[in-house]
Amino acid sequence: MPDPAPKLDLPPGQDAYRQIVRDIRTGTLAPGDRLTETDLAARFGISRTPVREAIRQLEADGLVVHTPRLGATIRTLDHSEISELYEMRAVLESTSARFAARAASSVELAEIAAIHAAMSAAPSGDDLYRLNRQFHAAILDAARNRFLLRAVDSVQKTLLILGRSTMEQPDRAEAALAEHGQVLAALDARDEDAAERAMRQHIQNAHAARLRQIRDARPLEPGTDDL
């Protein structure tokens, strides 16, 4: 499906950056893939200069690295890095839920509930992915801590390297909605401990789903299908 976000009148460099990030998220560009200025410029219908700017920004974000003899490539995360990222996400987002339980206004809680209701009615795919991001972002905004916001943004950017969301797995989407409901109930009750526990469990379950997704996508070694 195409990106559901509206087309914005962005500077060429920012537009190229957004398109490359979208391709990383959807798996069109996979870890280890080369980013060639001429190919990307031709695909996006722009000059090489904004593509070069976009690649530099992706490097600063930690999504792209320079590999000898290959040039700019999408960064590859090993098993330990994936686990470390989800551990940090659990720490940061459980803290954001705790802070939100204490600081969120009634209007913000109503907005979080509305996003949760929209997720419950959404079909799978990009709509569900977008609403899931909005749910977590709304809680983070309600936490009212700009340093926490920056730290979560850094982790989320790196997680894009993993490609397609685990929310595309039907069983994971259903479970995630139930977990969101537990977080929302704790926020409504202003129960900081319960909100923190519920969000931490939610992220840990997302981590487990991600590891299953990676395992299922990994090709079998020759001869192992008979073991």
Phi, psi and chi 1 to 4 in degrees:
 res  aa     phi    psi   chi1   chi2   chi3   chi4
   1 MET       -  148.0  -68.8  178.8   62.9      -
   2 PRO   -70.3  160.4   25.0  -33.5      -      -
   3 ASP   -61.9  126.4 -165.8  -36.1      -      -
   4 PRO   -74.9  -12.0   28.3  -34.7      -      -
   5 ALA   -65.4  142.6      -      -      -      -
   6 PRO   -65.6  150.4   24.0  -33.5      -      -
   7 LYS   -71.3  121.4  178.9   66.9  173.9  178.0
   8 LEU  -101.5  152.9  -58.0  177.0      -      -
   9 ASP   -86.0   78.7 -173.4   16.2      -      -
  10 LEU   -97.2  155.4  -62.7  173.2      -      -
  11 PRO   -58.0  150.1  -21.8   32.3      -      -
  12 PRO   -52.3  -41.2  -27.2   35.0      -      -
  13 GLY   -64.1  -42.2      -      -      -      -
  14 GLN   -69.2  -36.7  -74.8  -61.6  -53.4      -
  15 ASP   -65.4  -42.2 -168.5   35.7      -      -
  16 ALA   -63.8  -41.2      -      -      -      -
  17 TYR   -58.9  -46.9  172.6   87.0      -      -
  18 ARG   -64.2  -39.0 -169.7 -179.8   70.6  161.1
  19 GLN   -68.3  -37.8  -68.6 -173.1   73.0      -
  20 ILE   -67.7  -42.3  -64.6  170.4      -      -
  21 VAL   -60.3  -41.5  167.1      -      -      -
  22 ARG   -61.6  -41.7  179.3 -164.2   60.9 -159.1
  23 ASP   -66.6  -33.0  -73.1  -11.5      -      -
  24 ILE   -68.0  -44.9  -66.1  171.0      -      -
  25 ARG   -63.1  -39.3  178.2 -179.6   69.0   78.6
  26 THR   -84.3   -6.5   59.7      -      -      -
  27 GLY    88.3    1.1      -      -      -      -
  28 THR   -61.7  -38.6  -57.6      -      -      -
  29 LEU  -109.2  121.9  -72.8  170.8      -      -
  30 ALA  -106.8  161.0      -      -      -      -
  31 PRO   -52.4  132.7  -29.6   37.2      -      -
  32 GLY    93.9  -14.5      -      -      -      -
  33 ASP   -69.0  143.0  -76.9   -6.3      -      -
  34 ARG   -79.7  147.2  -66.4 -179.9   61.8 -170.1
  35 LEU  -111.0  103.0  -64.5 -178.9      -      -
  36 THR   -99.8  123.2  -54.3      -      -      -
  37 GLU   -55.4  -46.4  -69.9  179.6   14.2      -
  38 THR   -64.4  -41.8   52.3      -      -      -
  39 ASP   -66.2  -44.7  -68.4  -16.0      -      -
  40 LEU   -67.5  -39.5  -69.5  171.6      -      -
  41 ALA   -61.7  -40.9      -      -      -      -
  42 ALA   -67.0  -39.8      -      -      -      -
  43 ARG   -68.6  -37.2 -177.9  148.1   67.0   90.3
  44 PHE   -89.1  -10.5  -60.8  153.5      -      -
  45 GLY    72.1   35.8      -      -      -      -
  46 ILE  -133.3  177.0   55.5  178.0      -      -
  47 SER   -80.3  172.1   69.4      -      -      -
  48 ARG   -73.2  -24.6  -67.6  173.5   56.6 -178.0
  49 THR   -60.7  -51.6  -60.9      -      -      -
  50 PRO   -64.3  -30.2   18.9  -30.7      -      -
  51 VAL   -65.1  -42.6  171.2      -      -      -
  52 ARG   -61.2  -41.2 -170.4  177.2  -56.0  118.9
  53 GLU   -62.8  -41.4  -67.2  172.3    0.3      -
  54 ALA   -63.7  -41.9      -      -      -      -
  55 ILE   -64.9  -38.5  -68.7  173.8      -      -
  56 ARG   -63.2  -40.3  -74.0  173.8 -178.8  162.2
  57 GLN   -66.8  -38.9 -173.6  173.6  -14.2      -
  58 LEU   -64.3  -36.0  -70.7  161.6      -      -
  59 GLU   -63.5  -44.8  -75.0 -174.4   76.0      -
  60 ALA   -62.0  -32.3      -      -      -      -
  61 ASP   -79.1  -10.8  -70.5  -19.0      -      -
  62 GLY    84.1   13.5      -      -      -      -
  63 LEU   -90.7  -20.9  -59.5 -180.0      -      -
  64 VAL  -128.9  141.9  167.8      -      -      -
  65 VAL  -129.4  160.6  -65.9      -      -      -
  66 HIS   -97.5  122.8  -93.0  -83.2      -      -
  67 THR  -108.4  132.9  -56.5      -      -      -
  68 PRO   -53.2  134.8  -26.4   34.8      -      -
  69 ARG    69.1   -5.8  -63.7 -175.7  -61.4  -83.5
  70 LEU  -114.1  -30.7  -70.4  177.5      -      -
  71 GLY    88.8 -145.9      -      -      -      -
  72 ALA   -72.3  127.3      -      -      -      -
  73 THR  -135.6  154.6   60.8      -      -      -
  74 ILE   -67.0  130.7  -54.8  -60.9      -      -
  75 ARG   -62.3  144.1 -179.2  179.7  169.2 -169.7
  76 THR  -107.0  132.4  -61.4      -      -      -
  77 LEU  -102.2  133.8  -61.3  175.7      -      -
  78 ASP   -88.5  176.8   61.9   26.3      -      -
  79 HIS   -58.6  -42.9 -179.7   85.9      -      -
  80 SER   -63.7  -41.1  -65.2      -      -      -
  81 GLU   -65.2  -38.2  -72.2  176.6  -52.3      -
  82 ILE   -62.9  -45.7  -66.4  169.5      -      -
  83 SER   -63.6  -40.9  -67.0      -      -      -
  84 GLU   -63.9  -39.5  -71.1  163.7   10.1      -
  85 LEU   -62.3  -46.0  -86.1  170.6      -      -
  86 TYR   -69.0  -32.1  -87.6   96.0      -      -
  87 GLU   -63.2  -43.0  -73.7  169.8    1.3      -
  88 MET   -66.6  -39.5  -80.8  -54.8  -58.3      -
  89 ARG   -62.8  -40.1 -171.8 -178.4  172.6 -158.7
  90 ALA   -62.6  -43.4      -      -      -      -
  91 VAL   -63.3  -49.2  169.1      -      -      -
  92 LEU   -70.3  -45.8  -64.8  169.9      -      -
  93 GLU   -77.1  -29.1  -65.5 -148.6   39.8      -
  94 SER   -67.8  -35.5   63.3      -      -      -
  95 THR   -65.6  -40.4  -59.2      -      -      -
  96 SER   -63.1  -37.3   75.4      -      -      -
  97 ALA   -66.1  -41.3      -      -      -      -
  98 ARG   -59.6  -48.5  169.1  176.6  -79.0  -81.7
  99 PHE   -64.3  -38.9  -71.9  178.4      -      -
 100 ALA   -66.4  -35.9      -      -      -      -
 101 ALA   -61.2  -29.5      -      -      -      -
 102 ARG   -88.1  -36.9  179.4 -179.9   62.7 -154.0
 103 ALA  -109.5  -16.2      -      -      -      -
 104 ALA   -63.5  140.0      -      -      -      -
 105 SER   -80.2  166.5   68.8      -      -      -
 106 SER   -63.3  -32.6   58.0      -      -      -
 107 VAL   -66.7  -42.2  172.8      -      -      -
 108 GLU   -66.3  -40.3  -72.7  171.3  -39.6      -
 109 LEU   -63.4  -37.8  -69.7  176.9      -      -
 110 ALA   -65.9  -36.6      -      -      -      -
 111 GLU   -67.8  -42.5  173.4   63.2   11.2      -
 112 ILE   -61.0  -42.2  -65.0  167.5      -      -
 113 ALA   -63.9  -38.2      -      -      -      -
 114 ALA   -66.2  -39.4      -      -      -      -
 115 ILE   -64.5  -42.0  -63.7  169.6      -      -
 116 HIS   -61.4  -41.6  177.2   63.9      -      -
 117 ALA   -64.6  -39.6      -      -      -      -
 118 ALA   -65.9  -37.6      -      -      -      -
 119 MET   -62.7  -39.4  -79.6 -170.1   71.1      -
 120 SER   -63.0  -28.5  -60.0      -      -      -
 121 ALA   -98.8   -5.4      -      -      -      -
 122 ALA   -81.4  145.6      -      -      -      -
 123 PRO   -72.2  167.6   27.4  -34.6      -      -
 124 SER   -69.5  166.1   60.2      -      -      -
 125 GLY   108.9 -151.2      -      -      -      -
 126 ASP   -63.6  -34.6  -82.7   -4.4      -      -
 127 ASP   -61.1  -44.3  -75.7  -18.0      -      -
 128 LEU   -66.5  -41.6 -163.7   58.2      -      -
 129 TYR   -60.3  -47.2  168.7   83.6      -      -
 130 ARG   -62.3  -45.1  174.9  177.4   53.0   81.7
 131 LEU   -67.7  -35.6  -71.0  165.3      -      -
 132 ASN   -62.8  -43.6 -178.5   57.4      -      -
 133 ARG   -62.5  -39.6  -70.0  -66.7  -62.0  -91.8
 134 GLN   -65.1  -38.0  -71.7  178.0   -0.4      -
 135 PHE   -60.6  -50.0 -179.0   86.1      -      -
 136 HIS   -67.5  -37.5  -74.8  -92.0      -      -
 137 ALA   -66.6  -37.1      -      -      -      -
 138 ALA   -65.7  -38.7      -      -      -      -
 139 ILE   -66.6  -41.7  -67.4  173.5      -      -
 140 LEU   -63.2  -42.0 -172.3   57.0      -      -
 141 ASP   -62.4  -40.8  -73.0  -19.7      -      -
 142 ALA   -69.3  -17.9      -      -      -      -
 143 ALA   -71.1  -22.0      -      -      -      -
 144 ARG    56.1   54.6  -70.7  177.9  173.0   43.1
 145 ASN  -144.3  105.6 -171.0  -59.5      -      -
 146 ARG   -67.2  -30.1   68.3 -168.5   70.1 -175.3
 147 PHE   -72.1  -37.0  -60.8  101.0      -      -
 148 LEU   -63.9  -40.9 -172.7   60.0      -      -
 149 LEU   -59.0  -44.2 -177.2   66.8      -      -
 150 ARG   -66.8  -40.5  -68.7  171.9 -170.0  166.0
 151 ALA   -65.2  -42.9      -      -      -      -
 152 VAL   -65.1  -39.4  171.7      -      -      -
 153 ASP   -60.9  -39.8 -178.5   62.7      -      -
 154 SER   -63.6  -44.2  176.4      -      -      -
 155 VAL   -65.2  -43.1  169.5      -      -      -
 156 GLN   -62.6  -38.3  -69.9  -73.8    1.8      -
 157 LYS   -62.5  -43.9  -78.6 -178.3  178.1  177.5
 158 THR   -66.6  -35.5  -53.7      -      -      -
 159 LEU   -63.6  -22.0  -76.6  168.9      -      -
 160 LEU   -58.4  -27.9  -72.4  171.1      -      -
 161 ILE   -60.0  -27.2  -62.2  169.6      -      -
 162 LEU   -72.6   -9.2  -61.5  177.2      -      -
 163 GLY    85.6 -139.1      -      -      -      -
 164 ARG   -60.8  142.9  -53.8 -166.9   76.1   85.2
 165 SER   -67.3  146.5  170.0      -      -      -
 166 THR   -67.9  -14.9   58.4      -      -      -
 167 MET   -65.6  -13.2  -65.8  -68.8  -72.3      -
 168 GLU   -75.9  -11.7  -65.3 -174.9   10.8      -
 169 GLN   -82.9  119.7  -54.9  170.1   24.9      -
 170 PRO   -54.4  -41.8  -25.6   34.2      -      -
 171 ASP   -68.5  -35.2   56.5  -21.5      -      -
 172 ARG   -69.7  -39.8  178.7   58.7 -160.2  148.1
 173 ALA   -60.7  -44.1      -      -      -      -
 174 GLU   -64.4  -44.7 -176.5  177.2  -11.6      -
 175 ALA   -65.0  -40.6      -      -      -      -
 176 ALA   -62.6  -37.9      -      -      -      -
 177 LEU   -62.9  -42.1  -78.4  169.8      -      -
 178 ALA   -63.5  -40.0      -      -      -      -
 179 GLU   -66.9  -39.3  -66.7  157.9   15.8      -
 180 HIS   -59.8  -39.6  -78.2 -171.9      -      -
 181 GLY   -61.2  -37.0      -      -      -      -
 182 GLN   -68.3  -40.2  -67.6  171.4   -7.5      -
 183 VAL   -62.7  -46.2  173.6      -      -      -
 184 LEU   -61.6  -41.5 -177.2   58.0      -      -
 185 ALA   -61.9  -40.4      -      -      -      -
 186 ALA   -67.4  -38.6      -      -      -      -
 187 LEU   -63.7  -45.1  -66.5  176.0      -      -
 188 ASP   -61.5  -34.2  -74.6  -22.5      -      -
 189 ALA   -81.9   -3.7      -      -      -      -
 190 ARG    57.6   33.4  -58.5  -68.6 -175.1  177.5
 191 ASP   -95.9   98.0 -171.3  -28.4      -      -
 192 GLU   -64.1  -43.0  -63.6  179.1   32.0      -
 193 ASP   -62.9  -45.4  -70.8  -19.0      -      -
 194 ALA   -66.6  -38.7      -      -      -      -
 195 ALA   -63.6  -42.7      -      -      -      -
 196 GLU   -64.2  -44.9 -177.1  174.6    8.9      -
 197 ARG   -63.7  -43.6  -76.7 -164.9  -55.2  -89.8
 198 ALA   -64.7  -41.1      -      -      -      -
 199 MET   -70.1  -39.2 -177.2   61.2   82.8      -
 200 ARG   -61.7  -44.5 -177.9  179.8  -66.9  -84.7
 201 GLN   -63.4  -38.2 -173.0   61.2   57.0      -
 202 HIS   -60.3  -46.1  174.4   54.3      -      -
 203 ILE   -69.6  -37.4  -58.4  -57.1      -      -
 204 GLN   -63.3  -38.6  -71.5  172.9  -17.0      -
 205 ASN   -67.9  -35.8  -68.8  -15.6      -      -
 206 ALA   -64.6  -38.0      -      -      -      -
 207 HIS   -61.7  -46.3 -177.7 -167.7      -      -
 208 ALA   -61.6  -40.2      -      -      -      -
 209 ALA   -65.0  -37.3      -      -      -      -
 210 ARG   -65.3  -42.7  177.0   66.3   72.5 -178.8
 211 LEU   -63.9  -37.0  -66.2 -179.4      -      -
 212 ARG   -65.2  -40.5  -72.3 -165.1  -57.8  -87.9
 213 GLN   -61.9  -44.1 -177.6 -172.4   59.6      -
 214 ILE   -65.7  -43.3  -67.0  170.1      -      -
 215 ARG   -61.9  -43.1 -178.1 -171.8   65.6 -143.5
 216 ASP   -67.8  -28.5  -68.3  -16.4      -      -
 217 ALA   -85.1  -12.9      -      -      -      -
 218 ARG   -75.0  126.8 -174.9  178.5  -64.1  135.2
 219 PRO   -67.5  146.2   24.4  -32.8      -      -
 220 LEU   -72.6  143.5  -70.2  173.3      -      -
 221 GLU   -70.4  148.1  -65.2  -66.3  -28.8      -
 222 PRO   -54.3  129.4  -24.0   32.5      -      -
 223 GLY    90.4  -10.6      -      -      -      -
 224 THR   -82.3  -11.6   58.7      -      -      -
 225 ASP   -70.6  -13.9   52.0  -24.8      -      -
 226 ASP   -97.4   -0.4  -65.4  -31.4      -      -
 227 LEU   -80.3      -  -65.1  179.8      -      -
